[in-house]
Amino acid sequence: MSDKLTAGLVAAVAVVPCVLLCGLGPAATLVAAGSLLAWIGGPLVLTLIFLVAALGWLIWRNVRRDNNDRNQLGK
């Protein structure tokens, strides 16, 4: 076996878990939390959480847009 191939394989074995943990960590955490909530409360709980989050995001976006409009008028 070539040393270059062995070094590449050893490097891949060392790097892949770090990449998976950093790249998939937030998604895996959200999936685990969502699964736990669905298991405990059923899909209604997840639906309510999603609707409240979407409504909060829309309100936040409108407030920021209004503030930006006011700032543009003052210039």
C-alpha positions as CSV (number, residue, x, y, z in Angstrom):
1,M,0.0,0.0,0.0
2,S,1.3,3.4,-0.9
3,D,2.1,5.9,1.9
4,K,0.2,8.6,0.1
5,L,-3.0,6.5,0.1
6,T,-2.6,5.6,3.7
7,A,-2.0,9.2,4.8
8,G,-5.1,10.2,2.9
9,L,-7.2,7.5,4.5
10,V,-5.9,8.3,8.0
11,A,-6.6,12.0,7.4
12,A,-10.1,11.3,6.2
13,V,-10.9,9.1,9.2
14,A,-9.7,11.9,11.5
15,V,-11.6,14.8,9.6
16,V,-14.9,13.2,8.7
17,P,-16.3,13.0,12.3
18,C,-15.4,16.6,12.9
19,V,-17.1,17.8,9.7
20,L,-20.2,15.8,10.5
21,L,-20.4,17.0,14.0
22,C,-19.9,20.7,13.1
23,G,-22.0,20.6,9.9
24,L,-24.9,18.4,11.1
25,G,-24.8,19.3,14.8
26,P,-27.5,22.1,14.7
27,A,-29.8,20.2,12.4
28,A,-29.4,17.0,14.4
29,T,-30.2,19.0,17.6
30,L,-33.3,20.5,16.1
31,V,-34.5,17.2,14.8
32,A,-34.0,15.6,18.2
33,A,-35.9,18.4,20.0
34,G,-38.7,18.3,17.4
35,S,-39.0,14.5,17.7
36,L,-39.2,14.7,21.5
37,L,-41.9,17.4,21.4
38,A,-43.9,15.4,18.8
39,W,-43.6,12.3,20.9
40,I,-44.7,14.1,24.1
41,G,-47.4,16.4,22.8
42,G,-48.3,15.2,19.4
43,P,-48.1,17.2,16.1
44,L,-50.3,19.9,17.5
45,V,-47.5,21.2,19.8
46,L,-45.1,21.4,16.8
47,T,-47.7,23.2,14.7
48,L,-48.4,25.8,17.4
49,I,-44.6,26.4,17.9
50,F,-44.2,26.8,14.2
51,L,-47.1,29.2,13.9
52,V,-45.9,31.3,16.9
53,A,-42.4,31.4,15.4
54,A,-43.7,32.4,12.0
55,L,-45.9,35.1,13.5
56,G,-43.0,36.5,15.5
57,W,-40.7,36.6,12.5
58,L,-43.3,38.5,10.5
59,I,-43.8,41.0,13.3
60,W,-40.1,41.4,13.7
61,R,-39.7,41.9,9.9
62,N,-42.4,44.6,9.8
63,V,-40.9,46.5,12.7
64,R,-37.5,46.5,11.1
65,R,-39.0,47.6,7.8
66,D,-40.9,50.4,9.5
67,N,-37.8,51.6,11.3
68,N,-35.8,51.5,8.1
69,D,-38.5,53.5,6.3
70,R,-38.4,56.1,9.1
71,N,-34.6,56.3,8.9
72,Q,-34.8,56.8,5.1
73,L,-37.3,59.7,5.5
74,G,-35.1,61.5,8.0
75,K,-32.1,61.7,5.6
